[in-house]
Amino acid sequence: MRKLGTVSLIAIVTILLFSSVAASTHSQAISGASAKVAPADCTPSWSVVTSPSPGTTYNNLLGVTAISPSDVWAVGYYSSTGTYSTLAEHWNGTGWNVVTSPSPGSSTNNLRGVTAITPSDVWAVGYYASGGVYYTLVEHWNGTSWSAVTSPNPGTTSILYGVTAISPSDVWAVGYYVSGGHSNTLVEHWNGTNWSVVTSPNLGTDSNGLVGVTAISPSDIWAAGYYLNTGGIYQTLVGHWNGTSWSVVTSPSPGTTNNGLVGVTAISPSDVWAVGYYASGSVFYTLVEHWNGTSWSVVTSPNPGTTRNGLYGVTAISPSDVWAVGYYASGGPNSTLVEHWDGTSWSVVTNPNPGTDIRLWGVTAISSSDVWAVGYSDNNTLVEHYSTSGCPTNTPVPPTNTPGGPTDTPAPTNTPLPPTNTPLPTQTPGGPTATPMPTVTPTDCPNPFMDINGNVFYYAIHYLYCRGVVNGTDPTHYSPAGTSTRGQFAKVVVLGFGTPFYTPPGRQDFTDVPPGYFAYVYIETGFHAGILSGFDANGCTAHGATYPCYLPNIPITRGQLTKLVVGAAHYPLYTPTGGNPTFSDVPANNIFFAFIETAHYKGVINGYPDGTFRPNNNIRRDEMAQIVYKGVTTP
C-alpha cells in the first residue's frame, strides 16, 4: 500500500471529517410575581442566532462548549487573504462576539475543539502550519485573554482535534501525528503544569487518528476515531483510559467502504454515545454507537439524505436526552441535520437551514431547553440555539396570594443526622467575597417555567435561572415544590455566590463524592472554602457510607441549607441578646442555632406562623431559590 505523506494524510482526514460527513406560595410576604402563562404548546425549538464572520472569504465554527446560559464558547477559523486564522467567539447571554486568539502559524491556524472547567479556565485545541509543517496548537482562556500554551509535537505532522477536562489539573486532548510516513493516534495530557504525550494504541499499520474525547472521571475516559485496515477500508476506533493506560475497545464498523467516529459523550460509566458515519458503496449513512458498560453496539439512526449523511457532534443531558448534529444531502447542496435520543429511539428534529451549503459540526447543552450547535453556512459562521426564546416572556404582576408562612412540608420519617459542625472561618480581607449580581429585571431572559407563574418566589427563581445558577427539572417546569439534594445545592450555592473553584491536588475529600460526580468541584470548593461540611462517622454509618462522607444524594434540609448560605455570604455569626432563641424548635444548643439566627437577623430567612423554623424539614426548591437570592443580594 502506498505510504501517505503529510499533505496526503491531511487531505484524507479532511475528506473523512468534512466531505463525507400555578404554585403554592409561602414564607415571609415579599414582593413576588405572577405572570402571563405561556401557551401549553410553547415548547423549545431551534433558531438561528446571529454570529460574527470576521473573514471575507471563509468562516467556520467547529467546536462549542457551555459553562452557563450566559457563558458559551465556540471555536474554529476564518480567512480573508488566503491565510487561515484561529477564531474564538463568546456568548455573553445577549450576543456573540469575536474574542482575539493567537494564530502562530504563517499559513494555517485552526481551532477544532474546546472545553471549559470554569469561566476563567477554558481550553481549545487544533493545529497551525508554518513552512509546510503542521504543529499542535493548544490555547487557554484565563478569564481575560487567550494565550498559546506549549504542547508536544511527536511527529513531522502533529494535529489535535478534540479536548475534554476533568479539573484544572486533568485535561486530555486527542488527534494524530505522522512519523515515518505513517499516522498514529496522538493523546496529550495536561497535569496542571505542562502538556505531555501519553502512549495510545493503534490498530492500523498505516493510518490511525482520534477525533473526539470525553471524560467521566480521571480513570474513565473515552476517545473515538478511525484506522485504516489492511484491506484499505477505514474502520471505527475506540480507545479507553482506565487511569493507568489506554487500550482499544472493540467497536462496530457496519460500512463496507468507510467507517469513522467523530464525536463522543458520556453520561455514566455504562452510558456512553459515539457518532460519525459509515459508507456502503458510494452512499454515506449516519452512525450512532452506544456503550452499555459491557460492549459497543450500533443504534439505528435516521438518514434523511439519499447520498450523504453524517453526524459530527454529540452531547448528553441525561439517559433520555441526547443530541447529535451533522449534515445530509440528496445529490445536491448540504443541509444541517439535528437528531435527538429520547431514551427509546433517535429522530430528526426540525431546525433552520439558512443557506445553500450548510453544516453543523459541534453541539453542547446546558439544560434540556438550552442547547447550542455551531457550523457554517455559505462560508459564514452558523450558530443555532434550542430554547424557548420564541415563547412570550413572562411579565410579572403582583402575586395573587402571599400568606404569612411556608407550606408545612412533613418531615421525613427518618431524619438524616446533621453534618459535623465545622466552625465557620473568620472573615478576612483575603478570603473570597460574594460577587454582587445586578438587580434582577423581569426581562433578563425569557422565563421557560410554566409552574412558577404566580409563585411568591418568582423573582428569586427567575433571577438565578437567568444567571445560570439554577435549572428546571425539564424544559418548561421548575418543580417549585420538589426537593433539592445536598449535591445539587452545593452547585447552586457555589455558583450563586461566585466562590472561586477549587480542585484537590490529591485524592477526594469525601468517599462518596468521586471526581466523576457531577457536583465534585462544587462540593470540594464549598468544603475548602469553609462553607459546607460532611457528616460525622455515626451519620455516615447510619446511611451506609464510609467516613468521611458527604451524602450528596439525600435531600438537603432547611437547617443545612441556611448554614451553607450564611457561610457563603460570610455573615458574622449573630446571637440574640440574652441568647433567647427566635424559633421554638431551634434552641441555643441546636447545631444550626447561630446560622439560623444570623440568617433571620439579616432578613434572609423567616419561620412559620406558629413560631417554628422546622430545621429538619427538606427544603423546597422555591424556598431554596429565595434563600440563595436573599443571601446573594443582602450585604
FIVEX-469496 format. One record per residue (C-alpha): x, y, z; residue in three letters. Coordinates in Angstrom, 2 decimals, decimal comma, padded with zeros to 5 digits. Layout:
// FIVEX-469496
x  y  z  type
X  Y  Z  ALA
...
END
This chain:
// FIVEX-469496
x  y  z  type
000,00  000,00  000,00  MET
001,27  003,49  -000,81  ARG
002,66  005,38  002,17  LYS
000,97  008,67  002,97  LEU
002,88  011,89  003,18  GLY
001,88  014,88  005,30  THR
-000,19  016,66  002,68  VAL
-001,95  013,48  001,54  SER
-002,81  012,47  005,09  LEU
-004,30  015,83  005,98  ILE
-006,32  015,70  002,78  ALA
-007,71  012,27  003,72  ILE
-008,59  013,40  007,23  VAL
-010,27  016,45  005,76  THR
-012,29  014,22  003,45  ILE
-013,24  011,98  006,34  LEU
-014,36  014,82  008,55  LEU
-015,76  017,36  006,14  PHE
-016,73  015,83  002,86  SER
-018,11  012,50  003,99  SER
-019,64  013,65  006,61  VAL
-049,54  027,70  039,46  ALA
-047,54  027,04  042,53  ALA
-048,10  027,20  046,31  SER
-046,89  030,40  047,99  THR
-045,19  030,50  051,34  HIS
-042,58  032,03  053,69  SER
-042,49  035,71  054,57  GLN
-044,51  038,09  052,39  ALA
-042,21  039,67  049,79  ILE
-042,63  041,43  046,50  SER
-043,42  038,34  044,47  GLY
-044,66  037,86  040,94  ALA
-047,15  036,05  038,86  SER
-047,08  036,08  035,11  ALA
-048,91  035,64  031,90  LYS
-048,80  031,91  031,39  VAL
-047,10  030,73  028,22  ALA
-049,34  028,64  025,99  PRO
-049,35  024,92  026,66  ALA
-047,77  024,22  023,27  ASP
-044,87  026,61  023,90  CYS
-042,02  024,12  023,64  THR
-038,33  024,67  022,88  PRO
-037,30  024,91  019,23  SER
-034,20  025,55  017,14  TRP
-033,46  029,02  015,78  SER
-030,50  030,81  014,21  VAL
-028,61  033,24  016,44  VAL
-026,54  035,92  014,72  THR
-022,79  035,28  014,98  SER
-019,79  037,25  013,64  PRO
-017,96  036,24  010,47  SER
-014,71  038,21  010,51  PRO
-013,29  036,58  007,38  GLY
-014,01  037,95  003,94  THR
-013,68  034,57  002,20  THR
-014,35  031,83  004,75  TYR
-015,62  031,40  008,31  ASN
-016,26  028,15  010,17  ASN
-017,08  027,17  013,76  LEU
-016,09  023,60  014,65  LEU
-016,36  023,23  018,43  GLY
-018,57  024,60  021,20  VAL
-018,75  024,35  024,99  THR
-021,02  025,94  027,59  ALA
-020,47  026,99  031,20  ILE
-023,82  028,69  031,83  SER
-026,69  030,28  029,87  PRO
-024,61  033,46  029,63  SER
-021,18  031,92  029,10  ASP
-020,67  029,85  025,93  VAL
-017,57  029,49  023,73  TRP
-017,26  028,44  020,08  ALA
-014,02  027,99  018,14  VAL
-012,95  027,48  014,54  GLY
-011,12  029,51  011,92  TYR
-011,56  032,23  009,28  TYR
-009,75  033,52  006,21  SER
-009,52  036,84  004,40  SER
-006,29  036,84  002,42  THR
-005,54  033,17  001,96  GLY
-004,10  032,83  005,46  THR
-006,29  030,97  007,90  TYR
-006,56  032,41  011,43  SER
-008,00  030,97  014,63  THR
-011,50  032,08  015,56  LEU
-012,88  032,22  019,10  ALA
-016,37  033,55  019,72  GLU
-018,17  034,09  023,03  HIS
-021,85  034,29  024,02  TRP
-022,44  036,61  026,98  ASN
-026,17  036,00  027,31  GLY
-027,05  038,74  024,86  THR
-024,91  038,30  021,78  GLY
-021,93  036,56  020,17  TRP
-018,64  038,43  019,90  ASN
-015,21  037,63  018,49  VAL
-012,51  037,35  021,16  VAL
-008,92  037,71  019,98  THR
-006,99  034,42  019,92  SER
-003,39  033,65  018,90  PRO
-002,55  032,48  015,38  SER
001,11  031,43  015,49  PRO
001,19  029,83  012,04  GLY
002,30  031,67  008,93  SER
-000,27  029,98  006,68  SER
-002,80  027,94  008,64  THR
-004,29  028,24  012,12  ASN
-007,28  026,17  013,18  ASN
-009,06  025,52  016,48  LEU
-011,05  022,28  016,37  ARG
-012,19  021,53  019,92  GLY
-012,97  023,45  023,10  VAL
-013,80  022,54  026,71  THR
-014,45  024,60  029,84  ALA
-013,81  023,97  033,53  ILE
-014,77  027,40  034,89  THR
-015,42  030,85  033,39  PRO
-011,70  031,54  033,76  SER
-010,36  028,13  032,75  ASP
-011,15  027,20  029,14  VAL
-009,04  025,13  026,73  TRP
-009,09  025,00  022,92  ALA
-007,02  022,74  020,66  VAL
-006,23  022,41  016,98  GLY
-003,18  022,94  014,80  TYR
-001,15  025,51  012,91  TYR
001,24  025,37  009,96  ALA
004,43  027,20  009,08  SER
006,69  026,33  006,20  GLY
004,51  023,37  005,28  GLY
004,93  021,72  008,70  VAL
001,88  021,15  010,90  TYR
002,10  021,57  014,68  TYR
-000,28  021,01  017,59  THR
-001,99  024,16  018,83  LEU
-003,24  024,48  022,41  VAL
-004,75  027,72  023,68  GLU
-006,02  028,69  027,14  HIS
-008,51  031,31  028,35  TRP
-007,73  032,66  031,84  ASN
-010,79  034,86  032,18  GLY
-009,13  037,81  030,49  THR
-007,35  036,65  027,35  SER
-006,42  033,67  025,19  TRP
-002,79  032,56  025,07  SER
-000,93  029,74  023,33  ALA
000,40  027,01  025,64  VAL
003,35  024,86  024,62  THR
002,33  021,33  023,59  SER
004,33  018,34  022,28  PRO
004,82  017,58  018,59  ASN
005,98  013,96  018,34  PRO
005,88  013,72  014,53  GLY
006,67  015,57  011,36  THR
002,99  016,47  011,42  THR
001,09  016,72  014,71  SER
-002,58  017,69  014,95  ILE
-005,14  017,86  017,77  LEU
-008,88  017,52  017,15  TYR
-010,68  017,07  020,49  GLY
-010,29  018,09  024,13  VAL
-012,03  017,33  027,43  THR
-011,39  018,44  031,01  ALA
-011,99  016,88  034,41  ILE
-010,31  019,52  036,57  SER
-007,77  022,36  036,25  PRO
-005,01  019,76  036,52  SER
-006,54  016,99  034,43  ASP
-007,19  017,83  030,76  VAL
-006,94  015,49  027,76  TRP
-006,54  016,21  024,03  ALA
-006,54  013,79  021,09  VAL
-005,58  013,77  017,43  GLY
-002,85  012,16  015,34  TYR
000,77  012,55  014,32  TYR
002,81  011,39  011,34  VAL
006,10  009,55  011,74  SER
007,93  007,68  009,01  GLY
005,07  008,27  006,62  GLY
002,53  006,60  008,92  HIS
-000,12  008,35  011,01  SER
-000,60  007,32  014,62  ASN
-003,08  008,22  017,33  THR
-002,00  011,13  019,50  LEU
-003,08  011,61  023,11  VAL
-001,78  014,50  025,20  GLU
-002,42  015,29  028,88  HIS
-002,27  018,48  030,97  TRP
-001,32  017,90  034,61  ASN
-001,71  021,48  035,76  GLY
001,83  022,41  034,78  THR
002,59  021,09  031,31  ASN
001,34  019,03  028,41  TRP
002,87  015,61  027,69  SER
002,28  012,75  025,27  VAL
000,59  009,65  026,71  VAL
001,09  006,38  024,86  THR
-002,02  005,38  022,90  SER
-002,82  002,27  020,81  PRO
-003,06  001,93  017,03  ASN
-004,88  -000,78  015,11  LEU
-003,85  000,24  011,61  GLY
-000,33  -000,05  010,27  THR
-000,68  002,97  008,01  ASP
-003,32  005,40  009,26  SER
-004,85  005,99  012,71  ASN
-006,48  009,01  014,33  GLY
-008,60  010,08  017,30  LEU
-011,11  012,87  016,77  VAL
-013,38  013,06  019,84  GLY
-012,79  012,58  023,57  VAL
-014,94  012,67  026,71  THR
-014,28  012,05  030,40  ALA
-016,39  010,53  033,16  ILE
-013,67  010,52  035,81  SER
-009,86  010,55  035,99  PRO
-009,92  006,80  035,42  SER
-012,72  006,57  032,86  ASP
-012,07  008,41  029,60  ILE
-013,20  007,55  026,07  TRP
-011,77  008,61  022,71  ALA
-013,18  007,86  019,26  ALA
-011,79  007,99  015,76  GLY
-010,72  005,76  012,87  TYR
-008,00  003,50  011,46  TYR
-007,20  002,05  008,04  LEU
-007,27  -001,74  007,90  ASN
-005,12  -003,94  005,69  THR
-007,89  -004,02  003,11  GLY
-007,73  -000,26  002,67  GLY
-011,08  000,40  004,39  ILE
-011,41  002,88  007,23  TYR
-012,82  001,34  010,41  GLN
-014,05  002,84  013,68  THR
-011,53  003,12  016,51  LEU
-012,44  003,49  020,19  VAL
-009,88  003,93  022,94  GLY
-010,38  003,84  026,72  HIS
-008,26  005,18  029,60  TRP
-008,61  003,23  032,87  ASN
-006,45  005,51  034,97  GLY
-003,25  003,70  034,04  THR
-003,16  003,10  030,31  SER
-005,05  003,46  027,04  TRP
-006,45  000,38  025,30  SER
-008,58  -000,34  022,25  VAL
-012,17  -001,40  022,89  VAL
-013,89  -003,27  020,06  THR
-016,45  -001,14  018,19  SER
-018,69  -001,97  015,20  PRO
-017,85  -000,88  011,65  SER
-021,02  -001,54  009,63  PRO
-019,85  000,10  006,40  GLY
-018,31  -001,86  003,55  THR
-016,30  001,06  002,18  THR
-015,82  003,58  005,00  ASN
-016,39  003,99  008,77  ASN
-015,45  006,72  011,22  GLY
-016,39  008,05  014,65  LEU
-016,05  011,79  015,22  VAL
-017,88  012,75  018,42  GLY
-018,28  011,06  021,81  VAL
-020,09  011,98  025,03  THR
-020,71  010,21  028,34  ALA
-023,48  010,19  030,91  ILE
-022,13  007,46  033,19  SER
-019,67  004,54  033,07  PRO
-022,40  002,45  031,46  SER
-023,95  005,09  029,20  ASP
-021,64  006,48  026,51  VAL
-022,51  007,62  022,98  TRP
-020,32  007,99  019,88  ALA
-021,38  009,35  016,49  VAL
-019,97  009,53  012,99  GLY
-020,71  007,96  009,62  TYR
-020,28  004,84  007,53  TYR
-020,49  004,10  003,83  ALA
-021,62  001,17  001,76  SER
-020,85  001,75  -001,86  GLY
-020,98  005,47  -002,54  SER
-023,76  006,33  -000,05  VAL
-022,84  007,64  003,41  PHE
-025,05  006,98  006,43  TYR
-025,22  008,33  009,98  THR
-023,51  006,12  012,54  LEU
-024,52  006,08  016,21  VAL
-022,92  003,67  018,66  GLU
-023,65  003,11  022,35  HIS
-021,63  001,68  025,25  TRP
-023,76  -000,09  027,88  ASN
-020,94  -000,82  030,29  GLY
-020,03  -004,07  028,57  THR
-019,87  -003,55  024,82  SER
-020,39  -001,10  021,97  TRP
-023,32  -001,60  019,60  SER
-024,86  000,25  016,67  VAL
-028,12  002,07  017,43  VAL
-030,41  002,81  014,49  THR
-030,41  006,49  013,47  SER
-032,28  008,38  010,71  PRO
-030,80  009,15  007,30  ASN
-032,82  011,89  005,57  PRO
-030,36  012,24  002,68  GLY
-030,20  009,87  -000,28  THR
-026,47  010,31  -000,96  THR
-024,76  011,65  002,14  ARG
-025,50  011,63  005,88  ASN
-023,17  012,16  008,81  GLY
-023,13  013,13  012,50  LEU
-020,13  015,07  013,80  TYR
-021,02  016,30  017,28  GLY
-022,90  014,81  020,23  VAL
-023,85  015,96  023,73  THR
-025,87  014,34  026,51  ALA
-028,04  015,84  029,22  ILE
-029,50  012,63  030,63  SER
-030,05  009,00  029,59  PRO
-033,18  010,10  027,75  SER
-031,94  013,41  026,37  ASP
-029,05  013,24  023,88  VAL
-028,40  015,47  020,85  TRP
-026,30  014,85  017,73  ALA
-025,65  017,19  014,81  VAL
-024,19  016,99  011,32  GLY
-025,45  017,36  007,79  TYR
-027,06  015,47  004,90  TYR
-027,51  015,78  001,14  ALA
-029,56  014,20  -001,62  SER
-027,33  014,73  -004,60  GLY
-027,40  018,50  -004,13  GLY
-026,50  021,12  -001,52  PRO
-025,79  020,11  002,07  ASN
-028,40  020,73  004,77  SER
-027,95  020,73  008,54  THR
-029,00  017,62  010,43  LEU
-030,13  017,54  014,07  VAL
-031,10  014,26  015,73  GLU
-032,37  013,54  019,25  HIS
-032,44  010,48  021,51  TRP
-035,47  010,35  023,84  ASP
-034,47  007,21  025,70  GLY
-036,09  004,91  023,16  THR
-035,13  006,00  019,65  SER
-033,33  008,60  017,56  TRP
-035,39  011,02  015,47  SER
-034,74  014,01  013,23  VAL
-035,62  017,37  014,81  VAL
-036,54  020,27  012,55  THR
-034,01  023,10  012,54  ASN
-033,19  026,10  010,31  PRO
-031,16  025,87  007,10  ASN
-030,22  029,49  006,30  PRO
-028,26  028,94  003,10  GLY
-027,38  026,52  000,32  THR
-024,28  024,83  001,76  ASP
-024,87  024,38  005,48  ILE
-023,30  022,05  008,04  ARG
-023,24  021,64  011,81  LEU
-020,05  020,36  013,45  TRP
-020,43  020,76  017,21  GLY
-023,11  020,76  019,90  VAL
-023,24  021,42  023,65  THR
-026,04  021,54  026,22  ALA
-026,65  023,50  029,40  ILE
-030,08  022,04  030,09  SER
-032,96  020,31  028,33  SER
-034,08  023,66  026,95  SER
-030,71  025,30  026,36  ASP
-028,65  023,62  023,62  VAL
-026,18  025,22  021,20  TRP
-024,92  023,95  017,83  ALA
-022,28  025,51  015,57  VAL
-021,06  025,14  012,00  GLY
-021,07  027,18  008,83  TYR
-023,48  028,44  006,19  SER
-022,26  029,53  002,77  ASP
-018,78  030,37  004,11  ASN
-020,14  032,23  007,15  ASN
-020,31  031,06  010,75  THR
-023,55  029,41  011,79  LEU
-024,89  029,25  015,36  VAL
-028,21  027,63  016,21  GLU
-029,89  027,59  019,61  HIS
-032,51  025,22  021,01  TYR
-034,52  027,18  023,56  SER
-037,87  028,68  024,49  THR
-036,75  032,07  023,19  SER
-039,65  032,18  020,74  GLY
-042,16  031,94  023,57  CYS
-043,62  035,01  025,23  PRO
-041,60  036,34  028,15  THR
-043,48  036,05  031,42  ASN
-044,26  039,57  032,61  THR
-044,60  039,58  036,40  PRO
-047,58  041,14  038,12  VAL
-048,27  041,14  041,86  PRO
-048,94  037,66  043,24  PRO
-052,50  036,66  043,91  THR
-051,72  035,27  047,34  ASN
-048,98  035,95  049,87  THR
-049,77  034,08  053,07  PRO
-047,60  034,54  056,11  GLY
-045,76  031,24  056,37  GLY
-044,25  028,37  054,45  PRO
-046,22  025,35  053,35  THR
-045,81  022,75  056,06  ASP
-043,81  020,06  054,34  THR
-043,91  016,99  056,61  PRO
-040,52  015,96  057,93  ALA
-039,30  012,58  056,66  PRO
-039,79  009,62  058,93  THR
-036,06  009,06  059,15  ASN
-034,46  012,50  059,52  THR
-030,80  012,48  058,43  PRO
-028,24  013,26  061,08  LEU
-026,95  016,82  060,76  PRO
-023,49  017,38  059,34  PRO
-020,49  017,76  061,58  THR
-020,45  021,31  062,90  ASN
-017,31  022,68  061,27  THR
-016,62  026,16  062,70  PRO
-017,18  028,94  060,20  LEU
-013,87  030,59  059,28  PRO
-013,33  034,13  060,45  THR
-013,97  036,63  057,71  GLN
-010,67  038,05  056,47  THR
-009,97  040,58  053,72  PRO
-008,08  037,94  051,76  GLY
-010,96  035,48  051,64  GLY
-013,40  035,14  048,77  PRO
-016,25  037,60  048,81  THR
-019,71  037,30  047,39  ALA
-019,78  038,79  043,90  THR
-022,77  041,15  043,65  PRO
-025,16  040,40  040,83  MET
-027,09  043,13  039,01  PRO
-030,59  043,91  040,18  THR
-032,99  041,46  038,61  VAL
-035,40  042,64  035,97  THR
-038,27  040,55  034,62  PRO
-036,85  040,69  031,09  THR
-033,31  039,49  031,89  ASP
-034,14  036,39  029,89  CYS
-037,30  034,55  028,83  PRO
-038,97  032,56  031,61  ASN
-039,40  028,97  030,39  PRO
-041,03  027,68  033,57  PHE
-044,80  027,45  033,42  MET
-045,12  026,29  037,03  ASP
-043,66  029,37  038,76  ILE
-046,18  031,87  037,43  ASN
-047,90  033,31  040,49  GLY
-045,31  031,84  042,86  ASN
-044,29  034,33  045,54  VAL
-040,65  033,44  044,85  PHE
-040,86  034,04  041,10  TYR
-038,28  036,83  041,18  TYR
-035,74  034,71  043,03  ALA
-036,12  031,70  040,73  ILE
-036,02  033,86  037,60  HIS
-033,02  035,85  038,85  TYR
-030,95  032,73  039,49  LEU
-032,06  030,97  036,29  TYR
-031,03  033,92  034,11  CYS
-027,57  033,78  035,70  ARG
-027,05  030,07  035,17  GLY
-027,32  029,20  038,87  VAL
-030,48  027,05  038,77  VAL
-032,16  024,97  036,08  ASN
-035,54  023,33  035,73  GLY
-036,39  019,67  036,14  THR
-037,44  019,70  032,48  ASP
-037,58  022,39  029,78  PRO
-040,79  024,04  030,99  THR
-041,00  023,16  034,71  HIS
-039,01  024,28  037,73  TYR
-040,92  022,00  040,15  SER
-041,03  024,55  042,99  PRO
-042,46  022,06  045,50  ALA
-039,75  019,49  044,77  GLY
-036,72  018,86  046,95  THR
-033,06  019,54  046,29  SER
-030,21  017,17  047,14  THR
-027,09  018,17  049,03  ARG
-025,05  017,71  045,87  GLY
-027,38  019,85  043,77  GLN
-027,39  022,63  046,33  PHE
-023,60  022,65  046,61  ALA
-023,54  023,63  042,95  LYS
-026,21  026,31  043,45  VAL
-024,51  027,95  046,43  VAL
-021,04  027,96  044,85  VAL
-022,29  029,39  041,54  LEU
-024,69  031,80  043,23  GLY
-022,04  033,38  045,42  PHE
-019,26  033,21  042,85  GLY
-016,98  031,16  045,09  THR
-013,60  030,54  043,38  PRO
-013,41  026,93  042,21  PHE
-011,06  024,53  043,98  TYR
-009,92  021,07  042,91  THR
-007,91  018,92  045,35  PRO
-004,37  018,27  044,14  PRO
-004,59  014,75  045,56  GLY
-007,43  012,42  046,40  ARG
-011,06  013,37  047,02  GLN
-012,11  014,61  050,47  ASP
-015,31  012,55  050,71  PHE
-015,53  008,82  049,99  THR
-018,93  009,19  048,31  ASP
-018,01  012,15  046,05  VAL
-015,56  010,83  043,43  PRO
-014,03  013,13  040,78  PRO
-016,55  011,86  038,24  GLY
-019,56  013,03  040,31  TYR
-021,36  015,95  038,62  PHE
-021,02  018,22  041,67  ALA
-017,48  017,13  042,63  TYR
-015,82  020,50  042,00  VAL
-018,65  022,39  043,72  TYR
-018,60  020,20  046,83  ILE
-014,81  020,36  047,10  GLU
-014,95  024,12  046,55  THR
-017,56  024,64  049,26  GLY
-015,71  022,35  051,65  PHE
-012,35  024,05  051,24  HIS
-013,97  027,49  051,43  ALA
-015,40  026,52  054,82  GLY
-018,96  026,82  053,52  ILE
-020,08  023,21  053,83  LEU
-019,05  020,08  055,68  SER
-019,64  016,37  055,67  GLY
-021,31  014,03  058,14  PHE
-019,68  012,61  061,24  ASP
-018,80  008,92  061,50  ALA
-022,17  007,99  063,03  ASN
-024,04  009,83  060,30  GLY
-022,06  008,09  057,58  CYS
-022,64  004,69  059,15  THR
-026,37  005,35  059,52  ALA
-026,60  005,90  055,77  HIS
-024,38  003,00  054,76  GLY
-021,50  005,28  053,78  ALA
-017,84  005,24  054,72  THR
-016,49  008,13  056,78  TYR
-015,65  010,83  055,76  PRO
-018,84  011,17  053,73  CYS
-020,93  014,00  052,30  TYR
-024,10  012,08  051,33  LEU
-024,66  014,16  048,18  PRO
-027,80  012,36  047,05  ASN
-030,01  012,85  050,10  ILE
-032,35  015,87  050,31  PRO
-030,93  018,96  051,95  ILE
-032,79  020,30  054,97  THR
-033,76  023,85  055,89  ARG
-031,14  023,94  058,63  GLY
-028,33  022,59  056,46  GLN
-029,13  024,99  053,62  LEU
-029,25  028,01  055,94  THR
-025,79  027,14  057,27  LYS
-024,38  026,98  053,74  LEU
-025,85  030,35  052,73  VAL
-024,58  032,09  055,86  VAL
-021,13  030,67  055,23  GLY
-021,10  031,61  051,55  ALA
-022,27  035,16  052,32  ALA
-019,56  035,50  055,01  HIS
-022,02  036,89  057,54  TYR
-020,54  037,39  061,04  PRO
-022,44  035,00  063,29  LEU
-025,17  036,67  065,34  TYR
-026,69  035,56  068,66  THR
-029,84  037,21  070,05  PRO
-029,46  039,37  073,14  THR
-029,70  037,15  076,18  GLY
-029,36  034,09  073,99  GLY
-033,12  033,67  073,68  ASN
-033,99  031,73  070,52  PRO
-036,22  033,27  067,87  THR
-037,76  029,93  066,94  PHE
-039,21  027,49  069,45  SER
-037,74  024,43  067,72  ASP
-034,22  025,86  067,33  VAL
-032,84  026,14  070,89  PRO
-029,39  027,50  071,64  ALA
-027,88  024,01  071,68  ASN
-029,11  023,20  068,16  ASN
-026,24  022,67  065,73  ILE
-027,74  025,25  063,37  PHE
-028,77  027,81  066,03  PHE
-026,19  030,52  065,23  ALA
-026,64  030,16  061,47  PHE
-030,43  030,33  061,59  ILE
-030,36  033,31  063,97  GLU
-027,84  035,07  061,72  THR
-029,88  034,50  058,57  ALA
-033,07  035,66  060,31  HIS
-031,32  038,77  061,66  TYR
-030,16  039,59  058,13  LYS
-033,66  039,09  056,72  GLY
-032,61  036,15  054,59  VAL
-034,99  033,61  056,13  ILE
-038,19  033,54  058,13  ASN
-040,10  030,91  060,03  GLY
-043,63  029,59  060,17  TYR
-046,64  031,39  061,70  PRO
-046,56  029,05  064,71  ASP
-043,10  030,31  065,69  GLY
-041,16  027,31  064,41  THR
-038,44  027,03  061,79  PHE
-038,51  023,24  061,27  ARG
-034,79  022,89  060,52  PRO
-035,04  019,16  059,74  ASN
-037,68  019,59  057,04  ASN
-036,46  019,07  053,49  ASN
-036,22  022,44  051,74  ILE
-038,49  023,11  048,78  ARG
-036,88  024,18  045,51  ARG
-038,64  027,56  045,52  ASP
-037,62  028,22  049,15  GLU
-034,08  027,28  048,20  MET
-034,02  029,85  045,39  ALA
-035,41  032,56  047,67  GLN
-032,85  031,99  050,43  ILE
-029,93  031,97  047,99  VAL
-031,28  035,06  046,23  TYR
-031,63  036,91  049,53  LYS
-028,18  035,79  050,63  GLY
-026,57  036,97  047,39  VAL
-028,30  040,35  047,41  THR
-028,22  041,10  051,16  THR
-024,93  042,59  052,42  PRO
END
